[in-house]
């Protein structure tokens, strides 16, 4: 790991290889940051409906049709959920 010494003819770390290891670690961290940043961006873009299309272009997203004879879900509120507990 003495490529700086061989390439430039100087020894900033007295031949220990610490500088080379630090540079290699920094490069790895930058590459990982770019890869994970790009993956996150792709996930975020896929989560949004763009131009009325779904994530993979299958058409607009819509809810599943209700099951025959099923009652629609009622909006729940905090007070409705605790009302029986407090005697209202």
PDB file of N, CA, C and O in Angstrom:
ATOM      1  N   UNK A   1       0.824  -1.194   0.000  1.00  0.00           N
ATOM      2  CA  UNK A   1       0.000   0.000   0.000  1.00  0.00           C
ATOM      3  C   UNK A   1       0.864   1.252   0.000  1.00  0.00           C
ATOM      4  O   UNK A   1       0.520   2.246   0.641  1.00  0.00           O
ATOM      5  N   UNK A   2       1.941   1.211  -0.689  1.00  0.00           N
ATOM      6  CA  UNK A   2       2.809   2.390  -0.758  1.00  0.00           C
ATOM      7  C   UNK A   2       2.773   3.014  -2.147  1.00  0.00           C
ATOM      8  O   UNK A   2       3.812   3.398  -2.683  1.00  0.00           O
ATOM      9  N   UNK A   3       1.589   3.117  -2.727  1.00  0.00           N
ATOM     10  CA  UNK A   3       1.505   3.632  -4.087  1.00  0.00           C
ATOM     11  C   UNK A   3       1.779   5.128  -4.157  1.00  0.00           C
ATOM     12  O   UNK A   3       2.228   5.611  -5.197  1.00  0.00           O
ATOM     13  N   UNK A   4       1.528   5.872  -3.098  1.00  0.00           N
ATOM     14  CA  UNK A   4       1.842   7.308  -3.122  1.00  0.00           C
ATOM     15  C   UNK A   4       3.356   7.497  -3.170  1.00  0.00           C
ATOM     16  O   UNK A   4       3.862   8.344  -3.906  1.00  0.00           O
ATOM     17  N   UNK A   5       4.062   6.712  -2.391  1.00  0.00           N
ATOM     18  CA  UNK A   5       5.517   6.815  -2.397  1.00  0.00           C
ATOM     19  C   UNK A   5       6.083   6.458  -3.772  1.00  0.00           C
ATOM     20  O   UNK A   5       6.980   7.135  -4.276  1.00  0.00           O
ATOM     21  N   UNK A   6       5.551   5.384  -4.379  1.00  0.00           N
ATOM     22  CA  UNK A   6       6.034   4.963  -5.685  1.00  0.00           C
ATOM     23  C   UNK A   6       5.637   5.935  -6.792  1.00  0.00           C
ATOM     24  O   UNK A   6       6.425   6.198  -7.700  1.00  0.00           O
ATOM     25  N   UNK A   7       4.424   6.468  -6.721  1.00  0.00           N
ATOM     26  CA  UNK A   7       3.915   7.341  -7.773  1.00  0.00           C
ATOM     27  C   UNK A   7       4.530   8.738  -7.719  1.00  0.00           C
ATOM     28  O   UNK A   7       4.931   9.279  -8.751  1.00  0.00           O
ATOM     29  N   UNK A   8       4.608   9.328  -6.518  1.00  0.00           N
ATOM     30  CA  UNK A   8       5.063  10.717  -6.394  1.00  0.00           C
ATOM     31  C   UNK A   8       6.472  10.856  -5.825  1.00  0.00           C
ATOM     32  O   UNK A   8       7.049  11.942  -5.868  1.00  0.00           O
ATOM     33  N   UNK A   9       7.025   9.786  -5.300  1.00  0.00           N
ATOM     34  CA  UNK A   9       8.371   9.853  -4.735  1.00  0.00           C
ATOM     35  C   UNK A   9       8.441  10.561  -3.399  1.00  0.00           C
ATOM     36  O   UNK A   9       9.517  10.995  -2.987  1.00  0.00           O
ATOM     37  N   UNK A  10       7.310  10.688  -2.708  1.00  0.00           N
ATOM     38  CA  UNK A  10       7.282  11.302  -1.375  1.00  0.00           C
ATOM     39  C   UNK A  10       6.689  10.300  -0.391  1.00  0.00           C
ATOM     40  O   UNK A  10       6.011   9.353  -0.791  1.00  0.00           O
ATOM     41  N   UNK A  11       6.944  10.510   0.880  1.00  0.00           N
ATOM     42  CA  UNK A  11       6.434   9.607   1.906  1.00  0.00           C
ATOM     43  C   UNK A  11       5.758  10.419   3.006  1.00  0.00           C
ATOM     44  O   UNK A  11       6.356  10.654   4.057  1.00  0.00           O
ATOM     45  N   UNK A  12       4.500  10.856   2.774  1.00  0.00           N
ATOM     46  CA  UNK A  12       3.828  11.700   3.762  1.00  0.00           C
ATOM     47  C   UNK A  12       3.491  10.974   5.057  1.00  0.00           C
ATOM     48  O   UNK A  12       3.305  11.620   6.088  1.00  0.00           O
ATOM     49  N   UNK A  13       3.408   9.659   5.028  1.00  0.00           N
ATOM     50  CA  UNK A  13       3.058   8.910   6.233  1.00  0.00           C
ATOM     51  C   UNK A  13       4.216   8.027   6.699  1.00  0.00           C
ATOM     52  O   UNK A  13       4.009   7.067   7.440  1.00  0.00           O
ATOM     53  N   UNK A  14       5.395   8.345   6.277  1.00  0.00           N
ATOM     54  CA  UNK A  14       6.618   7.626   6.657  1.00  0.00           C
ATOM     55  C   UNK A  14       6.553   6.141   6.291  1.00  0.00           C
ATOM     56  O   UNK A  14       7.123   5.295   6.980  1.00  0.00           O
ATOM     57  N   UNK A  15       5.854   5.840   5.204  1.00  0.00           N
ATOM     58  CA  UNK A  15       5.817   4.468   4.711  1.00  0.00           C
ATOM     59  C   UNK A  15       4.873   3.542   5.445  1.00  0.00           C
ATOM     60  O   UNK A  15       4.916   2.332   5.220  1.00  0.00           O
ATOM     61  N   UNK A  16       4.013   4.066   6.321  1.00  0.00           N
ATOM     62  CA  UNK A  16       3.125   3.191   7.100  1.00  0.00           C
ATOM     63  C   UNK A  16       1.893   2.752   6.308  1.00  0.00           C
ATOM     64  O   UNK A  16       1.263   1.753   6.656  1.00  0.00           O
ATOM     65  N   UNK A  17       1.547   3.474   5.264  1.00  0.00           N
ATOM     66  CA  UNK A  17       0.373   3.127   4.470  1.00  0.00           C
ATOM     67  C   UNK A  17      -0.926   3.703   5.007  1.00  0.00           C
ATOM     68  O   UNK A  17      -1.995   3.401   4.477  1.00  0.00           O
ATOM     69  N   UNK A  18      -0.858   4.522   6.042  1.00  0.00           N
ATOM     70  CA  UNK A  18      -2.056   5.099   6.641  1.00  0.00           C
ATOM     71  C   UNK A  18      -2.768   6.034   5.672  1.00  0.00           C
ATOM     72  O   UNK A  18      -3.994   6.001   5.564  1.00  0.00           O
ATOM     73  N   UNK A  19      -2.011   6.863   4.972  1.00  0.00           N
ATOM     74  CA  UNK A  19      -2.623   7.800   4.025  1.00  0.00           C
ATOM     75  C   UNK A  19      -3.315   7.046   2.898  1.00  0.00           C
ATOM     76  O   UNK A  19      -4.422   7.411   2.500  1.00  0.00           O
ATOM     77  N   UNK A  20      -2.686   6.013   2.386  1.00  0.00           N
ATOM     78  CA  UNK A  20      -3.298   5.239   1.313  1.00  0.00           C
ATOM     79  C   UNK A  20      -4.585   4.561   1.783  1.00  0.00           C
ATOM     80  O   UNK A  20      -5.575   4.529   1.051  1.00  0.00           O
ATOM     81  N   UNK A  21      -4.572   4.025   2.988  1.00  0.00           N
ATOM     82  CA  UNK A  21      -5.774   3.381   3.536  1.00  0.00           C
ATOM     83  C   UNK A  21      -6.891   4.399   3.744  1.00  0.00           C
ATOM     84  O   UNK A  21      -8.062   4.098   3.512  1.00  0.00           O
ATOM     85  N   UNK A  22      -6.528   5.597   4.179  1.00  0.00           N
ATOM     86  CA  UNK A  22      -7.524   6.647   4.377  1.00  0.00           C
ATOM     87  C   UNK A  22      -8.142   7.065   3.050  1.00  0.00           C
ATOM     88  O   UNK A  22      -9.355   7.252   2.959  1.00  0.00           O
ATOM     89  N   UNK A  23      -7.318   7.209   2.030  1.00  0.00           N
ATOM     90  CA  UNK A  23      -7.830   7.575   0.709  1.00  0.00           C
ATOM     91  C   UNK A  23      -8.743   6.477   0.165  1.00  0.00           C
ATOM     92  O   UNK A  23      -9.804   6.770  -0.386  1.00  0.00           O
ATOM     93  N   UNK A  24      -8.340   5.227   0.313  1.00  0.00           N
ATOM     94  CA  UNK A  24      -9.160   4.109  -0.159  1.00  0.00           C
ATOM     95  C   UNK A  24     -10.500   4.063   0.581  1.00  0.00           C
ATOM     96  O   UNK A  24     -11.540   3.830  -0.035  1.00  0.00           O
ATOM     97  N   UNK A  25     -10.478   4.283   1.888  1.00  0.00           N
ATOM     98  CA  UNK A  25     -11.717   4.279   2.668  1.00  0.00           C
ATOM     99  C   UNK A  25     -12.630   5.426   2.237  1.00  0.00           C
ATOM    100  O   UNK A  25     -13.844   5.249   2.144  1.00  0.00           O
ATOM    101  N   UNK A  26     -12.053   6.596   1.973  1.00  0.00           N
ATOM    102  CA  UNK A  26     -12.850   7.741   1.529  1.00  0.00           C
ATOM    103  C   UNK A  26     -13.505   7.456   0.176  1.00  0.00           C
ATOM    104  O   UNK A  26     -14.666   7.802  -0.040  1.00  0.00           O
ATOM    105  N   UNK A  27     -12.765   6.834  -0.720  1.00  0.00           N
ATOM    106  CA  UNK A  27     -13.325   6.498  -2.033  1.00  0.00           C
ATOM    107  C   UNK A  27     -14.476   5.506  -1.879  1.00  0.00           C
ATOM    108  O   UNK A  27     -15.512   5.656  -2.526  1.00  0.00           O
ATOM    109  N   UNK A  28     -14.303   4.505  -1.038  1.00  0.00           N
ATOM    110  CA  UNK A  28     -15.366   3.520  -0.808  1.00  0.00           C
ATOM    111  C   UNK A  28     -16.601   4.198  -0.234  1.00  0.00           C
ATOM    112  O   UNK A  28     -17.715   3.906  -0.668  1.00  0.00           O
ATOM    113  N   UNK A  29     -16.431   5.098   0.731  1.00  0.00           N
ATOM    114  CA  UNK A  29     -17.572   5.797   1.324  1.00  0.00           C
ATOM    115  C   UNK A  29     -18.301   6.662   0.304  1.00  0.00           C
ATOM    116  O   UNK A  29     -19.531   6.710   0.299  1.00  0.00           O
ATOM    117  N   UNK A  30     -17.554   7.344  -0.560  1.00  0.00           N
ATOM    118  CA  UNK A  30     -18.183   8.168  -1.597  1.00  0.00           C
ATOM    119  C   UNK A  30     -18.983   7.291  -2.557  1.00  0.00           C
ATOM    120  O   UNK A  30     -20.116   7.623  -2.905  1.00  0.00           O
ATOM    121  N   UNK A  31     -18.398   6.177  -2.986  1.00  0.00           N
ATOM    122  CA  UNK A  31     -19.101   5.273  -3.901  1.00  0.00           C
ATOM    123  C   UNK A  31     -20.374   4.728  -3.250  1.00  0.00           C
ATOM    124  O   UNK A  31     -21.428   4.697  -3.885  1.00  0.00           O
ATOM    125  N   UNK A  32     -20.284   4.301  -1.996  1.00  0.00           N
ATOM    126  CA  UNK A  32     -21.466   3.800  -1.297  1.00  0.00           C
ATOM    127  C   UNK A  32     -22.534   4.893  -1.159  1.00  0.00           C
ATOM    128  O   UNK A  32     -23.723   4.619  -1.318  1.00  0.00           O
ATOM    129  N   UNK A  33     -22.120   6.105  -0.869  1.00  0.00           N
ATOM    130  CA  UNK A  33     -23.066   7.209  -0.767  1.00  0.00           C
ATOM    131  C   UNK A  33     -23.788   7.457  -2.080  1.00  0.00           C
ATOM    132  O   UNK A  33     -24.997   7.689  -2.093  1.00  0.00           O
ATOM    133  N   UNK A  34     -23.058   7.411  -3.176  1.00  0.00           N
ATOM    134  CA  UNK A  34     -23.679   7.615  -4.486  1.00  0.00           C
ATOM    135  C   UNK A  34     -24.651   6.481  -4.803  1.00  0.00           C
ATOM    136  O   UNK A  34     -25.758   6.729  -5.279  1.00  0.00           O
ATOM    137  N   UNK A  35     -24.245   5.248  -4.544  1.00  0.00           N
ATOM    138  CA  UNK A  35     -25.100   4.094  -4.844  1.00  0.00           C
ATOM    139  C   UNK A  35     -26.374   4.139  -4.009  1.00  0.00           C
ATOM    140  O   UNK A  35     -27.469   4.008  -4.555  1.00  0.00           O
ATOM    141  N   UNK A  36     -26.251   4.322  -2.691  1.00  0.00           N
ATOM    142  CA  UNK A  36     -27.433   4.345  -1.845  1.00  0.00           C
ATOM    143  C   UNK A  36     -28.293   5.574  -2.096  1.00  0.00           C
ATOM    144  O   UNK A  36     -29.517   5.499  -1.990  1.00  0.00           O
ATOM    145  N   UNK A  37     -27.677   6.704  -2.427  1.00  0.00           N
ATOM    146  CA  UNK A  37     -28.448   7.894  -2.773  1.00  0.00           C
ATOM    147  C   UNK A  37     -29.260   7.690  -4.035  1.00  0.00           C
ATOM    148  O   UNK A  37     -30.417   8.104  -4.105  1.00  0.00           O
ATOM    149  N   UNK A  38     -28.665   7.056  -5.031  1.00  0.00           N
ATOM    150  CA  UNK A  38     -29.387   6.782  -6.268  1.00  0.00           C
ATOM    151  C   UNK A  38     -30.520   5.800  -6.037  1.00  0.00           C
ATOM    152  O   UNK A  38     -31.602   5.958  -6.601  1.00  0.00           O
ATOM    153  N   UNK A  39     -30.286   4.792  -5.218  1.00  0.00           N
ATOM    154  CA  UNK A  39     -31.342   3.819  -4.922  1.00  0.00           C
ATOM    155  C   UNK A  39     -32.499   4.484  -4.187  1.00  0.00           C
ATOM    156  O   UNK A  39     -33.663   4.193  -4.461  1.00  0.00           O
ATOM    157  N   UNK A  40     -32.184   5.364  -3.267  1.00  0.00           N
ATOM    158  CA  UNK A  40     -33.240   6.066  -2.526  1.00  0.00           C
ATOM    159  C   UNK A  40     -34.047   6.959  -3.455  1.00  0.00           C
ATOM    160  O   UNK A  40     -35.272   7.026  -3.354  1.00  0.00           O
ATOM    161  N   UNK A  41     -33.361   7.642  -4.356  1.00  0.00           N
ATOM    162  CA  UNK A  41     -34.052   8.507  -5.308  1.00  0.00           C
ATOM    163  C   UNK A  41     -34.982   7.687  -6.199  1.00  0.00           C
ATOM    164  O   UNK A  41     -36.108   8.105  -6.470  1.00  0.00           O
ATOM    165  N   UNK A  42     -34.521   6.531  -6.652  1.00  0.00           N
ATOM    166  CA  UNK A  42     -35.371   5.680  -7.499  1.00  0.00           C
ATOM    167  C   UNK A  42     -36.593   5.204  -6.731  1.00  0.00           C
ATOM    168  O   UNK A  42     -37.693   5.169  -7.284  1.00  0.00           O
ATOM    169  N   UNK A  43     -36.419   4.833  -5.453  1.00  0.00           N
ATOM    170  CA  UNK A  43     -37.563   4.392  -4.653  1.00  0.00           C
ATOM    171  C   UNK A  43     -38.559   5.529  -4.457  1.00  0.00           C
ATOM    172  O   UNK A  43     -39.768   5.323  -4.556  1.00  0.00           O
ATOM    173  N   UNK A  44     -38.049   6.734  -4.176  1.00  0.00           N
ATOM    174  CA  UNK A  44     -38.939   7.875  -3.972  1.00  0.00           C
ATOM    175  C   UNK A  44     -39.691   8.220  -5.243  1.00  0.00           C
ATOM    176  O   UNK A  44     -40.883   8.522  -5.192  1.00  0.00           O
ATOM    177  N   UNK A  45     -39.014   8.181  -6.386  1.00  0.00           N
ATOM    178  CA  UNK A  45     -39.677   8.481  -7.649  1.00  0.00           C
ATOM    179  C   UNK A  45     -40.699   7.409  -7.991  1.00  0.00           C
ATOM    180  O   UNK A  45     -41.752   7.718  -8.549  1.00  0.00           O
ATOM    181  N   UNK A  46     -40.410   6.167  -7.670  1.00  0.00           N
ATOM    182  CA  UNK A  46     -41.349   5.085  -7.951  1.00  0.00           C
ATOM    183  C   UNK A  46     -42.577   5.166  -7.061  1.00  0.00           C
ATOM    184  O   UNK A  46     -43.648   4.690  -7.440  1.00  0.00           O
ATOM    185  N   UNK A  47     -42.439   5.761  -5.890  1.00  0.00           N
ATOM    186  CA  UNK A  47     -43.557   5.868  -4.959  1.00  0.00           C
ATOM    187  C   UNK A  47     -44.555   6.938  -5.380  1.00  0.00           C
ATOM    188  O   UNK A  47     -45.717   6.889  -4.975  1.00  0.00           O
ATOM    189  N   UNK A  48     -44.129   7.890  -6.176  1.00  0.00           N
ATOM    190  CA  UNK A  48     -45.003   8.967  -6.619  1.00  0.00           C
ATOM    191  C   UNK A  48     -45.680   8.580  -7.923  1.00  0.00           C
ATOM    192  O   UNK A  48     -45.110   7.883  -8.762  1.00  0.00           O
ATOM    193  N   UNK A  49     -46.890   9.044  -8.068  1.00  0.00           N
ATOM    194  CA  UNK A  49     -47.581   8.835  -9.333  1.00  0.00           C
ATOM    195  C   UNK A  49     -47.130   9.962 -10.257  1.00  0.00           C
ATOM    196  O   UNK A  49     -47.333  11.141  -9.965  1.00  0.00           O
ATOM    197  N   UNK A  50     -46.525   9.588 -11.358  1.00  0.00           N
ATOM    198  CA  UNK A  50     -46.007  10.580 -12.295  1.00  0.00           C
ATOM    199  C   UNK A  50     -46.884  10.569 -13.532  1.00  0.00           C
ATOM    200  O   UNK A  50     -47.017   9.544 -14.201  1.00  0.00           O
ATOM    201  N   UNK A  51     -47.483  11.716 -13.836  1.00  0.00           N
ATOM    202  CA  UNK A  51     -48.297  11.815 -15.036  1.00  0.00           C
ATOM    203  C   UNK A  51     -49.524  10.915 -15.013  1.00  0.00           C
ATOM    204  O   UNK A  51     -49.983  10.470 -16.065  1.00  0.00           O
ATOM    205  N   UNK A  52     -50.061  10.641 -13.827  1.00  0.00           N
ATOM    206  CA  UNK A  52     -51.238   9.810 -13.727  1.00  0.00           C
ATOM    207  C   UNK A  52     -50.964   8.336 -13.924  1.00  0.00           C
ATOM    208  O   UNK A  52     -51.900   7.553 -14.092  1.00  0.00           O
ATOM    209  N   UNK A  53     -49.720   7.944 -13.906  1.00  0.00           N
ATOM    210  CA  UNK A  53     -49.358   6.544 -14.122  1.00  0.00           C
ATOM    211  C   UNK A  53     -48.838   5.957 -12.824  1.00  0.00           C
ATOM    212  O   UNK A  53     -48.360   6.689 -11.958  1.00  0.00           O
ATOM    213  N   UNK A  54     -48.926   4.648 -12.682  1.00  0.00           N
ATOM    214  CA  UNK A  54     -48.396   3.965 -11.515  1.00  0.00           C
ATOM    215  C   UNK A  54     -46.883   3.890 -11.592  1.00  0.00           C
ATOM    216  O   UNK A  54     -46.275   4.397 -12.534  1.00  0.00           O
ATOM    217  N   UNK A  55     -46.282   3.261 -10.605  1.00  0.00           N
ATOM    218  CA  UNK A  55     -44.836   3.209 -10.505  1.00  0.00           C
ATOM    219  C   UNK A  55     -44.191   2.531 -11.712  1.00  0.00           C
ATOM    220  O   UNK A  55     -43.106   2.925 -12.138  1.00  0.00           O
ATOM    221  N   UNK A  56     -44.847   1.523 -12.259  1.00  0.00           N
ATOM    222  CA  UNK A  56     -44.257   0.815 -13.394  1.00  0.00           C
ATOM    223  C   UNK A  56     -45.021   1.092 -14.681  1.00  0.00           C
ATOM    224  O   UNK A  56     -44.875   0.356 -15.656  1.00  0.00           O
ATOM    225  N   UNK A  57     -45.828   2.137 -14.695  1.00  0.00           N
ATOM    226  CA  UNK A  57     -46.537   2.508 -15.905  1.00  0.00           C
ATOM    227  C   UNK A  57     -47.737   1.637 -16.219  1.00  0.00           C
ATOM    228  O   UNK A  57     -48.123   1.536 -17.383  1.00  0.00           O
ATOM    229  N   UNK A  58     -48.349   0.996 -15.212  1.00  0.00           N
ATOM    230  CA  UNK A  58     -49.489   0.129 -15.471  1.00  0.00           C
ATOM    231  C   UNK A  58     -50.791   0.904 -15.592  1.00  0.00           C
ATOM    232  O   UNK A  58     -51.839   0.294 -15.804  1.00  0.00           O
ATOM    233  N   UNK A  59     -50.766   2.179 -15.470  1.00  0.00           N
ATOM    234  CA  UNK A  59     -51.993   2.963 -15.498  1.00  0.00           C
ATOM    235  C   UNK A  59     -52.193   3.643 -14.153  1.00  0.00           C
ATOM    236  O   UNK A  59     -51.387   3.478 -13.238  1.00  0.00           O
ATOM    237  N   UNK A  60     -53.270   4.406 -14.039  1.00  0.00           N
ATOM    238  CA  UNK A  60     -53.485   5.131 -12.784  1.00  0.00           C
ATOM    239  C   UNK A  60     -53.742   4.177 -11.625  1.00  0.00           C
ATOM    240  O   UNK A  60     -54.329   3.108 -11.791  1.00  0.00           O
ATOM    241  N   UNK A  61     -53.296   4.586 -10.470  1.00  0.00           N
ATOM    242  CA  UNK A  61     -53.542   3.786  -9.274  1.00  0.00           C
ATOM    243  C   UNK A  61     -54.962   4.036  -8.804  1.00  0.00           C
ATOM    244  O   UNK A  61     -55.443   5.169  -8.831  1.00  0.00           O
ATOM    245  N   UNK A  62     -55.618   2.996  -8.380  1.00  0.00           N
ATOM    246  CA  UNK A  62     -56.967   3.148  -7.850  1.00  0.00           C
ATOM    247  C   UNK A  62     -57.197   2.079  -6.788  1.00  0.00           C
ATOM    248  O   UNK A  62     -56.509   1.059  -6.736  1.00  0.00           O
ATOM    249  N   UNK A  63     -58.175   2.345  -5.957  1.00  0.00           N
ATOM    250  CA  UNK A  63     -58.485   1.396  -4.897  1.00  0.00           C
ATOM    251  C   UNK A  63     -59.221   0.209  -5.480  1.00  0.00           C
ATOM    252  O   UNK A  63     -59.842   0.301  -6.538  1.00  0.00           O
ATOM    253  N   UNK A  64     -59.142  -0.908  -4.774  1.00  0.00           N
ATOM    254  CA  UNK A  64     -59.853  -2.108  -5.201  1.00  0.00           C
ATOM    255  C   UNK A  64     -61.352  -1.873  -5.069  1.00  0.00           C
ATOM    256  O   UNK A  64     -61.786  -1.167  -4.159  1.00  0.00           O
ATOM    257  N   UNK A  65     -62.148  -2.455  -5.964  1.00  0.00           N
ATOM    258  CA  UNK A  65     -63.601  -2.264  -5.846  1.00  0.00           C
ATOM    259  C   UNK A  65     -64.109  -2.906  -4.566  1.00  0.00           C
ATOM    260  O   UNK A  65     -63.547  -3.900  -4.104  1.00  0.00           O
ATOM    261  N   UNK A  66     -65.166  -2.348  -3.988  1.00  0.00           N
ATOM    262  CA  UNK A  66     -65.687  -2.913  -2.741  1.00  0.00           C
ATOM    263  C   UNK A  66     -66.244  -4.312  -2.973  1.00  0.00           C
ATOM    264  O   UNK A  66     -66.746  -4.632  -4.050  1.00  0.00           O
ATOM    265  N   UNK A  67     -66.142  -5.129  -1.942  1.00  0.00           N
ATOM    266  CA  UNK A  67     -66.684  -6.478  -1.999  1.00  0.00           C
ATOM    267  C   UNK A  67     -68.199  -6.397  -1.943  1.00  0.00           C
ATOM    268  O   UNK A  67     -68.746  -5.563  -1.222  1.00  0.00           O
ATOM    269  N   UNK A  68     -68.878  -7.244  -2.686  1.00  0.00           N
ATOM    270  CA  UNK A  68     -70.339  -7.235  -2.749  1.00  0.00           C
ATOM    271  C   UNK A  68     -70.938  -7.421  -1.360  1.00  0.00           C
ATOM    272  O   UNK A  68     -70.605  -8.383  -0.668  1.00  0.00           O
ATOM    273  N   UNK A  69     -71.804  -6.528  -0.952  1.00  0.00           N
ATOM    274  CA  UNK A  69     -72.497  -6.629   0.319  1.00  0.00           C
ATOM    275  C   UNK A  69     -71.698  -6.147   1.524  1.00  0.00           C
ATOM    276  O   UNK A  69     -72.202  -6.186   2.646  1.00  0.00           O
ATOM    277  N   UNK A  70     -70.472  -5.695   1.316  1.00  0.00           N
ATOM    278  CA  UNK A  70     -69.655  -5.242   2.438  1.00  0.00           C
ATOM    279  C   UNK A  70     -70.002  -3.804   2.772  1.00  0.00           C
ATOM    280  O   UNK A  70     -70.303  -3.006   1.884  1.00  0.00           O
ATOM    281  N   UNK A  71     -69.959  -3.477   4.052  1.00  0.00           N
ATOM    282  CA  UNK A  71     -70.200  -2.098   4.453  1.00  0.00           C
ATOM    283  C   UNK A  71     -68.896  -1.326   4.301  1.00  0.00           C
ATOM    284  O   UNK A  71     -67.823  -1.843   4.613  1.00  0.00           O
ATOM    285  N   UNK A  72     -68.989  -0.102   3.825  1.00  0.00           N
ATOM    286  CA  UNK A  72     -67.760   0.680   3.656  1.00  0.00           C
ATOM    287  C   UNK A  72     -67.155   1.009   5.016  1.00  0.00           C
ATOM    288  O   UNK A  72     -67.883   1.156   5.998  1.00  0.00           O
ATOM    289  N   UNK A  73     -65.857   1.124   5.080  1.00  0.00           N
ATOM    290  CA  UNK A  73     -65.226   1.455   6.364  1.00  0.00           C
ATOM    291  C   UNK A  73     -65.634   2.847   6.826  1.00  0.00           C
ATOM    292  O   UNK A  73     -65.742   3.779   6.029  1.00  0.00           O
ATOM    293  N   UNK A  74     -65.854   2.966   8.111  1.00  0.00           N
ATOM    294  CA  UNK A  74     -66.239   4.249   8.690  1.00  0.00           C
ATOM    295  C   UNK A  74     -65.001   4.976   9.195  1.00  0.00           C
ATOM    296  O   UNK A  74     -64.076   4.354   9.717  1.00  0.00           O
ATOM    297  N   UNK A  75     -64.990   6.294   9.038  1.00  0.00           N
ATOM    298  CA  UNK A  75     -63.834   7.020   9.559  1.00  0.00           C
ATOM    299  C   UNK A  75     -63.784   6.893  11.084  1.00  0.00           C
ATOM    300  O   UNK A  75     -64.784   7.092  11.773  1.00  0.00           O
ATOM    301  N   UNK A  76     -62.631   6.568  11.575  1.00  0.00           N
ATOM    302  CA  UNK A  76     -62.455   6.401  13.010  1.00  0.00           C
ATOM    303  C   UNK A  76     -61.874   7.681  13.592  1.00  0.00           C
ATOM    304  O   UNK A  76     -61.066   8.363  12.961  1.00  0.00           O
ATOM    305  N   UNK A  77     -62.291   7.981  14.770  1.00  0.00           N
ATOM    306  CA  UNK A  77     -61.701   9.108  15.470  1.00  0.00           C
ATOM    307  C   UNK A  77     -61.296   8.640  16.862  1.00  0.00           C
ATOM    308  O   UNK A  77     -61.754   7.609  17.353  1.00  0.00           O
ATOM    309  N   UNK A  78     -60.452   9.403  17.458  1.00  0.00           N
ATOM    310  CA  UNK A  78     -59.967   9.052  18.790  1.00  0.00           C
ATOM    311  C   UNK A  78     -61.115   9.027  19.791  1.00  0.00           C
ATOM    312  O   UNK A  78     -61.194   8.125  20.625  1.00  0.00           O
ATOM    313  N   UNK A  79     -62.006  10.015  19.713  1.00  0.00           N
ATOM    314  CA  UNK A  79     -63.110  10.083  20.662  1.00  0.00           C
ATOM    315  C   UNK A  79     -64.068   8.908  20.485  1.00  0.00           C
ATOM    316  O   UNK A  79     -64.587   8.382  21.469  1.00  0.00           O
ATOM    317  N   UNK A  80     -64.307   8.489  19.234  1.00  0.00           N
ATOM    318  CA  UNK A  80     -65.191   7.342  19.011  1.00  0.00           C
ATOM    319  C   UNK A  80     -64.589   6.065  19.572  1.00  0.00           C
ATOM    320  O   UNK A  80     -65.317   5.185  20.030  1.00  0.00           O
ATOM    321  N   UNK A  81     -63.281   5.955  19.541  1.00  0.00           N
ATOM    322  CA  UNK A  81     -62.646   4.738  20.027  1.00  0.00           C
ATOM    323  C   UNK A  81     -62.615   4.678  21.552  1.00  0.00           C
ATOM    324  O   UNK A  81     -62.607   3.584  22.116  1.00  0.00           O
ATOM    325  N   UNK A  82     -62.596   5.823  22.233  1.00  0.00           N
ATOM    326  CA  UNK A  82     -62.538   5.796  23.700  1.00  0.00           C
ATOM    327  C   UNK A  82     -63.880   6.072  24.342  1.00  0.00           C
ATOM    328  O   UNK A  82     -64.012   5.956  25.560  1.00  0.00           O
ATOM    329  N   UNK A  83     -64.899   6.441  23.538  1.00  0.00           N
ATOM    330  CA  UNK A  83     -66.208   6.759  24.112  1.00  0.00           C
ATOM    331  C   UNK A  83     -66.779   5.624  24.946  1.00  0.00           C
ATOM    332  O   UNK A  83     -67.273   5.886  26.043  1.00  0.00           O
ATOM    333  N   UNK A  84     -66.739   4.365  24.484  1.00  0.00           N
ATOM    334  CA  UNK A  84     -67.275   3.298  25.350  1.00  0.00           C
ATOM    335  C   UNK A  84     -66.515   3.164  26.663  1.00  0.00           C
ATOM    336  O   UNK A  84     -67.097   2.787  27.680  1.00  0.00           O
ATOM    337  N   UNK A  85     -65.253   3.460  26.651  1.00  0.00           N
ATOM    338  CA  UNK A  85     -64.436   3.297  27.852  1.00  0.00           C
ATOM    339  C   UNK A  85     -64.755   4.367  28.896  1.00  0.00           C
ATOM    340  O   UNK A  85     -64.613   4.124  30.094  1.00  0.00           O
ATOM    341  N   UNK A  86     -65.181   5.542  28.453  1.00  0.00           N
ATOM    342  CA  UNK A  86     -65.448   6.620  29.419  1.00  0.00           C
ATOM    343  C   UNK A  86     -66.935   6.779  29.707  1.00  0.00           C
ATOM    344  O   UNK A  86     -67.327   7.673  30.457  1.00  0.00           O
ATOM    345  N   UNK A  87     -67.786   5.901  29.108  1.00  0.00           N
ATOM    346  CA  UNK A  87     -69.198   5.897  29.437  1.00  0.00           C
ATOM    347  C   UNK A  87     -70.025   6.896  28.665  1.00  0.00           C
ATOM    348  O   UNK A  87     -71.072   7.311  29.162  1.00  0.00           O
ATOM    349  N   UNK A  88     -69.626   7.300  27.503  1.00  0.00           N
ATOM    350  CA  UNK A  88     -70.453   8.225  26.690  1.00  0.00           C
ATOM    351  C   UNK A  88     -71.286   7.468  25.707  1.00  0.00           C
ATOM    352  O   UNK A  88     -72.040   8.071  24.943  1.00  0.00           O
TER     353      UNK A  88
END
